[in-house]
Amino acid sequence: MSDLRNGANAVPNDLPNNPSDQDIRRLRDAIERRRAILGLSLNELAAGAHVPVGTVRRLRDWEGTPTPETVYGVEATLGWEDGSIAAILRGGEPTLAPSLDGPPAPPPGDGLRSVRHGADVYYWLKIEVQGTPVDISMVDFDGKAGPEEMERLLRRFGQGGTFATELE
């Protein structure tokens, strides 16, 4: 994981200086394939990366050297590990970020915790079951229920409540 995502001012120094035309085509194809798999328009990719759509086009077509924020933002939005764009430009393949291989891990701590994963929000609540602390979890698909409702449902679930019809 890059230092930039943690607030440092890192520079992706692994980007090649002069990628070949073939490698630039490979980058463009890889970005377009991944966009198609995720169902992202170019505008949605740009929005996810927090950059203008023209910036994504320039990165995709390798017109100038992109900023670290652009590289990391596009990689993250496409669900790629840091360094994937450099790997493509060196003849390799992008690496999927582990978080897209399954649900995210619960954050440490007690009480209600949550992690946004795409459009969904995963919630965890630590409860005691026969004297043993246990994390119970639920997914708020599309993030529509909100934390108060999810905590209410998790507490009810933790007490052995059944509420399948309530969730439909």
C-alpha positions in Angstrom: 0.0 0.0 0.0 1.4 3.4 -0.9 2.3 6.0 1.6 0.3 8.6 -0.4 -3.0 6.9 0.6 -1.9 7.4 4.2 -1.3 11.1 3.8 2.4 11.2 2.9 3.7 12.8 -0.3 4.9 9.7 -2.1 5.8 9.7 -5.8 5.2 6.6 -7.9 8.8 6.3 -8.9 8.3 2.9 -10.5 6.5 4.4 -13.6 8.6 3.9 -16.7 9.9 7.2 -18.3 9.3 6.2 -21.9 6.9 3.3 -22.3 6.6 1.8 -25.8 3.6 2.4 -28.0 2.7 -1.3 -27.4 2.8 -0.9 -23.6 0.6 2.3 -23.9 -1.9 0.2 -25.9 -1.8 -2.5 -23.2 -2.5 0.1 -20.6 -5.4 1.5 -22.5 -6.8 -2.0 -23.2 -6.4 -3.0 -19.5 -8.2 0.1 -18.3 -11.0 -0.4 -20.8 -11.4 -4.1 -19.9 -11.5 -3.4 -16.2 -14.0 -0.6 -16.7 -16.2 -3.0 -18.7 -16.0 -5.6 -16.0 -17.0 -3.1 -13.3 -19.6 -1.4 -15.5 -17.9 2.0 -15.1 -18.1 4.8 -17.6 -15.1 7.0 -18.1 -16.9 9.7 -16.1 -17.6 7.3 -13.2 -13.9 6.2 -13.2 -12.9 9.9 -13.1 -15.3 10.6 -10.3 -14.1 7.6 -8.3 -10.5 8.7 -8.8 -11.4 12.3 -7.8 -10.0 13.8 -11.0 -11.4 15.3 -14.2 -12.3 13.0 -17.0 -9.7 14.6 -19.2 -7.0 13.6 -16.7 -8.1 10.0 -16.9 -8.0 10.1 -20.7 -4.5 11.6 -20.5 -3.4 8.8 -18.2 -5.1 6.1 -20.3 -3.4 7.4 -23.4 -0.1 8.3 -21.6 -0.1 11.9 -22.6 2.4 13.4 -20.1 3.4 12.1 -16.7 0.4 11.7 -14.3 0.5 12.8 -10.7 0.7 10.3 -7.9 -2.9 11.1 -6.9 -4.1 10.3 -10.4 -2.3 7.0 -10.6 -3.3 5.9 -7.2 -6.9 7.1 -7.6 -7.4 5.3 -10.9 -5.8 2.1 -9.6 -8.0 2.2 -6.5 -11.2 2.9 -8.4 -10.4 0.0 -10.8 -9.7 -2.3 -7.8 -6.1 -2.7 -8.6 -3.1 -2.8 -6.2 -0.7 0.1 -6.1 1.9 -0.3 -8.9 -0.5 -2.0 -11.3 -0.2 0.8 -13.9 3.6 0.6 -13.8 3.4 -3.2 -14.1 1.2 -2.9 -17.2 3.6 -0.4 -18.7 6.5 -2.8 -18.1 4.7 -5.7 -19.9 3.1 -7.2 -16.8 -0.5 -7.4 -15.6 -2.5 -5.5 -13.0 -3.0 -7.1 -9.6 -6.4 -7.0 -8.1 -6.6 -5.4 -4.6 -7.3 -8.0 -1.9 -10.4 -6.1 -0.7 -12.2 -7.0 -4.0 -11.5 -10.7 -3.5 -14.1 -10.8 -0.7 -15.6 -8.7 2.1 -13.4 -6.3 4.0 -11.9 -7.3 7.4 -13.6 -5.7 10.4 -11.8 -2.7 11.8 -10.5 -3.1 15.3 -12.4 -1.8 18.3 -15.7 -2.3 20.1 -19.1 -0.9 19.4 -20.5 -0.4 16.0 -17.8 -0.3 13.2 -18.2 0.1 9.5 -16.3 0.0 6.3 -17.5 1.2 2.9 -16.8 -1.4 0.2 -17.9 -0.1 -3.2 -21.5 1.0 -2.9 -22.1 -1.3 0.1 -21.3 -0.6 3.8 -20.3 -3.5 6.0 -21.1 -3.2 9.7 -19.8 -5.1 12.7 -20.9 -5.1 16.3 -19.1 -6.9 19.2 -21.5 -8.7 21.5 -21.1 -11.4 24.1 -22.3 -14.9 23.5 -22.1 -17.1 26.5 -19.4 -14.9 28.0 -17.3 -14.8 24.8 -16.9 -11.6 22.7 -18.1 -12.2 19.2 -18.3 -9.9 16.1 -21.6 -10.1 14.3 -21.9 -8.4 10.9 -24.3 -7.3 8.3 -24.1 -5.6 4.9 -26.1 -2.5 4.1 -26.3 -2.9 0.3 -26.1 0.4 -1.4 -25.7 2.1 2.0 -29.4 2.9 2.2 -30.2 1.8 5.8 -27.7 3.9 7.7 -25.8 3.3 10.9 -28.6 3.6 13.4 -30.8 1.1 11.6 -27.9 -1.3 11.1 -27.0 -1.1 14.8 -30.6 -1.8 15.8 -30.7 -4.8 13.4 -27.4 -6.1 14.6 -28.4 -5.9 18.3 -31.7 -7.6 17.5 -29.8 -10.3 15.6 -27.3 -10.7 18.5 -30.2 -11.4 20.9 -31.4 -14.3 18.7 -34.1 -12.3 16.9 -35.4 -13.5 13.6 -36.3 -10.8 11.1 -35.9 -12.1 7.6 -39.1 -10.5 6.5 -38.0 -7.2 8.0 -34.9 -7.2 5.8 -36.7 -7.8 2.5 
